[in-house]
Amino acid sequence: MGRTFEYTIKVTNISKNLVLEDVRVHQSTTEAFSIEKSEPKTDSGDSGKTSWSLPKLKPGESRQISVSALSDKEGVEAGCL
């Protein structure tokens, strides 16, 4: 509690011939969880939801989102993407 932790989100275009454009990744969060920083940076979003934009993913391409977050309360955060 009160300590920063890090995690990575991997996003992959599993298609063989389709380029994905304007890909959005959403993560639901609780009030006990806050994102301190990420790369790429988060988009501004609604309360309880964080999102990232990836402009383009080529077939078979993967991108990573590196996140540094803080838990404000004890317990389990069952984040959902």
Secondary structure, 3 states (H helix, E strand, C coil): CCCEEEEEEEEECCCCCCCEEEEEEEEECCCCEEEEEEECCCECCCCCEEEEEEEEECCCCEEEEEEEEEECCCCCCCCEC
